[in-house]
Amino acid sequence: MSESFAKKEKTKKKAKDKQAKAEKMQQRKSQNTKGRSLEDMMAYLDENGNITSTPPDGRVRKEISLDDIQLGAARVIPEEIVRNGIVTFYNDAKGYGFITDDKSQESIFFHSSTLSVSIKERDKVTFEKERGPKGYNAVKISKK
């Protein structure tokens, strides 16, 4: 009884896959990294923080002042409390608007309840920034 063409192709494919698997296994065995010495597995950091395979030179040392070492959280430099800006948009009926900060050019939201005087668009104002749930809000707004 002769085999069909599909059966022959299937047998050829299985034999080819089996041979490829054997070749991969042989390749893994030849590139085996298990059993290497400790020295082969060591990695070192140079003076710039880069990983190298050679140990650092003990004679080259950089002196660091104790005052340069900072422990704890970074110090936050307080920003200017009272800021200057221009009212770019104000809707009196809805009671809100936006001020463009002179320094950062960011648009900051404000509500009419924080106004101390009546204002209109393109007025120069002073204000304080306060963190709100959706970003910064301008508070304590007054005309310049």
C-alpha positions in Angstrom: 0.0 0.0 0.0 1.4 3.4 -1.0 1.2 6.5 1.2 -0.7 9.5 0.0 1.1 12.8 -0.9 -0.2 14.5 2.2 1.1 11.8 4.5 4.6 11.9 2.9 4.7 15.7 3.3 3.6 15.4 6.9 6.3 12.9 7.7 8.9 15.0 6.0 7.8 18.1 8.0 8.0 16.1 11.3 11.5 14.8 10.4 12.6 18.4 9.6 11.2 19.8 12.8 12.9 17.0 14.8 16.2 17.8 13.2 15.8 21.5 13.8 15.0 20.8 17.5 18.1 18.6 17.8 20.3 21.4 16.3 18.9 24.0 18.7 19.6 21.7 21.6 23.2 21.1 20.5 23.6 24.9 20.0 22.4 25.5 23.6 24.7 22.9 25.0 27.7 24.5 23.2 26.8 28.0 24.5 26.0 26.8 28.0 26.9 29.5 30.6 26.3 27.3 33.7 29.4 26.4 35.7 31.3 29.6 34.8 33.7 30.9 37.4 32.7 33.8 39.7 35.3 36.0 38.0 33.5 35.5 34.6 30.2 36.5 36.1 31.4 39.7 37.9 30.5 43.1 36.7 32.0 46.4 38.0 31.0 50.0 38.0 33.5 52.6 36.8 33.8 56.1 38.2 31.0 57.4 35.9 28.5 54.7 36.9 28.9 52.6 33.8 29.0 48.8 34.0 32.4 47.3 32.9 34.1 43.8 33.0 37.3 45.2 34.5 37.7 46.1 38.2 38.0 49.8 39.0 41.4 51.3 39.6 41.7 51.8 43.4 44.3 54.6 42.9 41.8 56.9 41.1 39.5 58.4 43.8 37.3 61.4 43.8 37.0 63.4 47.0 33.4 64.3 48.0 32.6 66.9 50.6 30.3 65.9 53.4 28.3 69.1 52.8 27.5 67.9 49.2 25.7 64.8 50.5 22.0 65.3 51.0 20.0 63.1 53.3 16.2 63.0 53.2 13.8 64.8 50.8 15.0 67.4 48.3 14.7 71.0 49.4 11.9 72.8 47.6 12.7 76.3 46.5 9.6 78.4 47.3 8.2 80.2 44.3 7.0 83.7 44.2 3.8 84.0 46.2 2.2 87.0 44.6 2.2 86.8 40.8 1.3 89.1 38.0 -0.9 88.3 35.0 -3.5 89.4 32.4 -7.2 88.4 32.4 -7.5 86.6 29.0 -11.1 85.4 29.4 -13.9 86.2 31.9 -17.6 85.2 31.7 -19.4 87.4 34.3 -22.7 85.5 33.8 -21.1 82.1 34.6 -18.7 83.5 37.1 -15.3 82.2 36.0 -12.4 83.1 33.8 -8.7 82.6 33.1 -5.6 84.6 33.9 -2.3 84.2 31.9 0.7 84.3 34.2 3.3 86.8 33.0 6.3 84.6 33.9 5.2 81.1 33.0 2.6 82.0 30.3 0.3 79.3 31.8 -3.4 79.8 31.8 -4.8 79.7 35.4 -8.5 79.3 36.2 -10.3 81.6 38.7 -13.8 81.8 40.0 -15.6 85.1 40.6 -15.9 84.3 44.4 -12.2 84.9 44.7 -12.4 88.4 43.2 -11.9 91.4 45.5 -12.8 94.0 42.8 -14.7 93.8 39.5 -12.5 93.0 36.5 -12.9 92.6 32.8 -10.8 91.0 30.0 -7.3 92.4 29.4 -7.0 93.8 32.9 -3.6 93.5 34.6 -4.0 91.7 37.9 -2.0 90.3 40.8 -3.0 87.0 42.3 -1.8 84.0 44.2 -1.7 80.4 42.9 -3.4 77.7 44.9 -3.5 74.0 44.1 -7.0 72.8 43.3 -8.4 69.3 42.5 -8.0 69.9 38.7 -4.9 72.0 38.7 -3.9 75.5 39.9 -6.5 78.2 40.7 -5.9 81.9 41.1 -7.0 83.3 44.4 -6.9 86.7 46.1 -7.1 88.5 42.8 -6.9 92.3 42.6 -6.3 94.9 39.9 -2.8 96.2 39.5 
